């Protein structure tokens, strides 16, 4: 789980020309070459179950997030968002985002990635052929920002989450919305952060909560996500992943890779 590049980045929305960015997004980037000998087998097994569940061809879920960012005078402030994601593997994704800063959408239909921000009535479209991983990677490269919780949409979510982790394991149990969950704690020393994950204590092992703490940043800011309404019976249609610009909405261009935002480097 590598989140360092998101410390100055925005939500997976934008640094497209003319669109505003929001500080502190969360992204977990795979590092297949890292060793994780300090991770307990209980965590590896649980994440393996989660990964198998989330490799379903179709599903949807919701997330309520709260994340910290630095205000103009160095104060620690917080911003909240609600996400509704619909996924159809291997190459279709729809994410509706509503929060303190307004509404936006991210859509990928296997051919084009579209990011739309309602508040400024602008959208950008980028031709991409490939899977969801490639689309989100390209969005990060072009804009310098990441979609929070993108690892849950990866081809192998468990592997993506554990990549870069140096130690971790189960620390307890908790009841979330009436469901017994196993509580895990992990350290990613290279990025000086720690994160917690609550997985349902059953064969599905669905993620119900994520907390990330940036240990080296002033005030030790964190990111909190509550995950709910998992639905594996959804049958999305092609129209769910296509964008029809509303009246009065202007198309803009993605910023070139060379002009990606400062602080977006890995």
C-alpha positions in Angstrom: 0.0 0.0 0.0 1.8 3.1 -1.2 0.1 6.4 -0.4 3.0 8.8 -0.4 2.3 10.2 -3.9 -1.2 11.2 -2.8 -0.2 13.5 0.0 -0.4 16.6 -2.2 -2.8 15.2 -4.8 -6.5 15.6 -5.2 -9.4 13.2 -5.4 -9.3 11.1 -8.6 -10.7 14.0 -10.4 -8.6 16.3 -11.5 -5.7 18.4 -12.4 -7.4 18.6 -15.8 -7.0 22.1 -17.3 -9.4 24.4 -15.5 -10.6 22.0 -12.8 -9.7 22.3 -9.1 -7.9 19.7 -7.1 -8.6 18.6 -3.5 -5.7 17.7 -1.2 -5.1 14.2 0.1 -6.4 11.3 -1.8 -5.7 7.7 -1.0 -4.3 5.1 -3.4 -2.6 1.8 -2.8 0.0 1.0 -5.4 1.5 -2.4 -5.9 5.1 -3.1 -5.2 5.6 -6.7 -6.2 9.3 -6.7 -5.3 8.8 -5.8 -1.7 9.1 -8.5 1.0 6.4 -8.9 3.6 7.8 -11.6 5.9 6.4 -9.7 8.9 2.8 -10.1 7.9 0.9 -12.7 9.8 -0.6 -15.7 8.0 -4.1 -14.8 9.4 -4.0 -11.5 7.5 -2.7 -13.1 4.3 -5.5 -15.8 4.4 -8.2 -13.2 5.1 -7.1 -10.9 2.3 -7.0 -13.9 0.0 -10.6 -14.5 0.7 -11.5 -10.9 0.2 -9.6 -10.9 -3.1 -11.5 -13.9 -4.3 -14.8 -12.2 -3.5 -13.8 -8.9 -5.2 -12.7 -10.7 -8.3 -16.4 -11.2 -9.2 -17.3 -10.0 -12.7 -19.9 -7.5 -11.5 -20.5 -5.7 -8.2 -21.3 -2.4 -6.7 -20.7 -0.8 -3.3 -20.8 2.5 -1.4 -18.2 4.3 0.7 -18.4 7.2 3.1 -15.0 8.8 3.5 -13.5 11.5 5.7 -9.9 12.7 5.0 -7.7 15.4 6.4 -5.9 18.1 4.5 -3.8 21.1 5.4 -5.6 24.5 5.4 -4.2 27.8 4.3 -2.7 28.5 7.7 -1.4 25.0 8.3 -4.5 23.9 10.2 -5.7 20.3 9.9 -9.1 20.3 8.1 -11.4 17.5 7.0 -13.5 16.9 3.9 -16.2 14.2 3.5 -17.4 12.3 0.4 -19.8 9.6 -0.5 -18.9 7.2 -3.3 -21.2 4.8 -5.3 -19.1 2.5 -7.5 -20.3 0.0 -10.1 -17.7 -2.3 -11.6 -17.9 -4.8 -14.5 -14.7 -6.7 -15.1 -12.5 -6.4 -17.0 -12.9 -2.9 -18.3 -15.9 -1.0 -17.1 -16.2 1.3 -14.1 -18.6 4.0 -12.9 -18.0 6.1 -9.8 -20.4 8.8 -8.6 -18.9 11.1 -6.0 -20.8 13.6 -3.8 -19.2 15.6 -1.0 -18.5 18.8 0.7 -17.0 20.1 -2.6 -19.9 19.1 -4.8 -20.6 16.2 -7.3 -18.4 14.5 -9.8 -18.2 11.3 -11.9 -15.5 9.0 -13.2 -16.6 6.7 -16.0 -14.7 4.1 -18.0 -16.4 2.0 -20.8 -13.3 0.1 -22.0 -12.6 2.7 -24.7 -12.7 6.1 -23.0 -12.0 7.4 -19.5 -14.2 10.4 -18.6 -14.0 12.6 -15.5 -16.7 15.1 -14.9 -17.0 17.8 -12.3 -20.5 19.2 -12.0 -19.6 22.4 -10.0 -17.6 23.8 -12.8 -19.6 22.2 -15.7 -16.5 20.7 -17.3 -15.4 17.2 -18.3 -12.4 15.6 -19.9 -12.2 12.4 -21.9 -9.2 10.2 -22.6 -9.1 7.3 -25.0 -7.8 4.2 -23.2 -8.0 0.5 -24.2 -7.3 -2.0 -21.5 -8.6 -3.0 -18.1 -9.7 -1.0 -15.0 -6.2 -1.1 -13.6 -4.8 0.5 -16.7 -7.5 3.2 -16.8 -6.9 4.3 -13.2 -3.1 4.2 -13.7 -3.4 6.4 -16.8 -5.7 8.8 -14.9 -3.0 9.1 -12.2 -0.2 9.7 -14.7 -2.2 12.3 -16.5 -3.6 14.2 -13.6 -1.3 13.4 -10.6 -4.3 12.2 -8.6 -5.7 8.8 -7.6 -9.1 7.3 -7.0 -9.4 6.5 -3.3 -9.6 2.8 -2.5 -8.6 1.9 -6.1 -6.9 -1.3 -4.8 -10.4 -2.8 -4.1 -10.9 -2.6 -7.9 -7.6 -4.2 -8.8 -7.3 -7.4 -10.7 -6.0 -9.0 -7.4 -7.2 -6.7 -4.6 -5.5 -8.6 -1.8 -2.1 -8.6 -3.5 -2.4 -4.9 -4.3 -3.2 -4.0 -0.7 -0.4 -6.1 0.8 2.3 -4.9 -1.7 4.8 -2.7 0.2 3.6 -3.8 3.6 6.5 -4.8 6.0 4.5 -6.0 9.0 1.0 -6.6 10.2 -1.7 -9.0 11.4 -4.9 -9.3 13.2 -5.4 -7.2 16.3 -8.9 -7.9 17.4 -12.6 -8.0 16.4 -15.4 -5.5 16.0 -19.1 -5.4 15.1 -19.9 -3.1 12.2 -23.6 -2.6 11.3 -24.3 -5.8 13.1 -21.7 -7.9 11.3 -18.7 -9.4 13.1 -15.4 -8.2 11.6 -11.8 -9.0 12.0 -9.6 -6.0 12.7 -6.1 -5.9 11.0 -3.2 -3.5 11.4 -0.4 -3.0 8.9 2.8 -0.9 8.6 4.3 0.4 5.4 7.6 1.6 6.6 8.9 2.9 3.3 6.1 5.5 3.2 6.1 6.0 7.0 2.4 5.2 7.3 0.2 2.7 9.0 -3.3 1.4 8.0 -6.1 -0.6 9.5 -8.6 -2.8 7.7 -11.8 -4.4 9.0 -12.9 -7.5 7.1 -16.1 -9.5 7.6 -15.4 -12.6 9.6 -16.8 -15.0 7.0 -15.9 -16.6 3.7 -16.6 -13.4 1.8 -14.3 -11.3 4.0 -15.8 -8.1 2.6 -14.0 -4.9 3.6 -16.1 -2.7 5.9 -13.7 -0.1 7.1 -10.3 1.4 6.2 -8.2 3.8 8.2 -4.8 5.2 7.0 -2.5 7.3 9.2 0.3 9.4 7.8 2.8 9.2 10.6 5.4 11.7 9.3 3.0 14.5 8.4 2.2 17.3 10.8 -0.8 16.4 13.0 -0.6 12.7 11.8 -3.6 13.2 9.4 -5.7 10.2 8.4 -8.1 8.9 5.9 -11.2 7.0 7.0 -13.6 5.0 4.8 -16.7 3.1 5.8 -17.8 0.6 3.1 -21.3 -0.7 2.7 -24.1 -1.9 0.4 -22.0 -4.5 -1.3 -24.2 -5.9 -4.2 -23.0 -8.8 -6.3 -26.3 -9.4 -8.0 -26.2 -6.1 -10.0 -26.4 -6.5 -13.7 -25.1 -3.2 -15.1 -25.9 -2.2 -18.7 -23.5 -0.5 -21.2 -25.3 2.8 -20.6 -24.1 2.8 -16.9 -20.6 3.4 -18.1 -21.2 5.9 -20.8 -21.2 9.7 -20.4 -23.7 12.0 -22.1 -22.7 15.6 -21.3 -25.5 17.6 -19.7 -26.5 20.9 -21.4 -24.1 23.7 -20.9 -21.2 21.4 -20.0 -17.8 22.1 -21.6 -15.1 19.6 -22.6 -11.6 20.4 -21.6 -8.3 18.5 -22.2 -6.4 16.4 -19.7 -3.2 18.1 -18.7 -0.2 16.6 -20.4 1.9 14.1 -18.5 4.8 16.6 -18.4 2.6 19.1 -16.6 1.2 16.8 -13.9 0.8 18.3 -10.5 3.8 18.8 -8.1 3.8 16.2 -5.4 2.4 13.5 -7.7 5.7 11.7 -8.1 6.1 8.2 -6.7 
